[in-house]
Amino acid sequence: MTNVELLKKKIADSGLKIAYITENLGISYQGFSRKANGETEFKASEISIMRRLLNLTAEETEEIFFAGNVD
C-alpha cells in the first residue's frame, strides 16, 4: 500500500509538476491519481522512475511504496 501523505509531501518538496511526473511515467493524470491515492499499485518500473525524479533514498522508497506490505 502506498503511503499517500509521504508521497504527496515528497512531490511538493521536489517542486515538480504532476504533469511532468506523469509524462515521465508514461501514464495519464487519472492513472497517476489512482496510484497515488492507493486505488491501484505502482509498477516496479514506475517506482524506479519516481525514485529518480524525487531523489528518494532506499528508505524513503520503502516507506512510500511498500508501507504495510511486510508483516
N, C-alpha and C positions, 0 to 999 in steps of 0.2 A: 504494500500500500504506500502510496506517495505521501510524504509529509508536505502537504499543500502550503501551509503557512511558511515553512522554511524555504520552499521553492520560490514562492512569491517574494519573500524578502530578498533572496539572492538575485532574482531578476531585477527587482527595484534597485538594489545596491549596484548592479552591473551597469545601469544606465542604458541598457539595450532595449530596443523597442520589440514588442511581441511580434510584429510583422517581420523583423529581421531574424528573430529566432525561428519562426515557423518556416520562413524561406530556406534557412539552413537545414532544417529538419525535413523539408520536403512534404510538409503536411499543411492542412488548412488551419485557419484560426479556430474553427469549431472543433477540429480534431485535437488541436493542442489544448483547448479549453477542457474537453472531456478528459484528457490525460492529466492535466494539471489539477483538476478537481477530483481525481481518483475514480472516475467512472470507468475508464479503461486504463491499461498499463502502458508505460513507455517501453519500447523495444530496446534491446541492448545497444543497437546502433544509435538510437536516439539519445540514450543516456550518455554514450560516449561523446556525441556532439555537444550535448548540454554541458557536460563536464568541461569540455574545451572552451565553449563560449562563455561560460560563467566562471571560469578559473576555479573550479571546485577541487578541493583536496579529496583524497580517497575517503577520508572520514565523513566529509560533507556529502559526498556522493552516496555513501552507505546510509547516512541518516535521512537523506531526502528520498531516495528511490527505493530503499529496502527497509524502511521503518516498519516494524511489526511483522516482517516476513520470517524472522527466525525466533524460535521459542527458546 
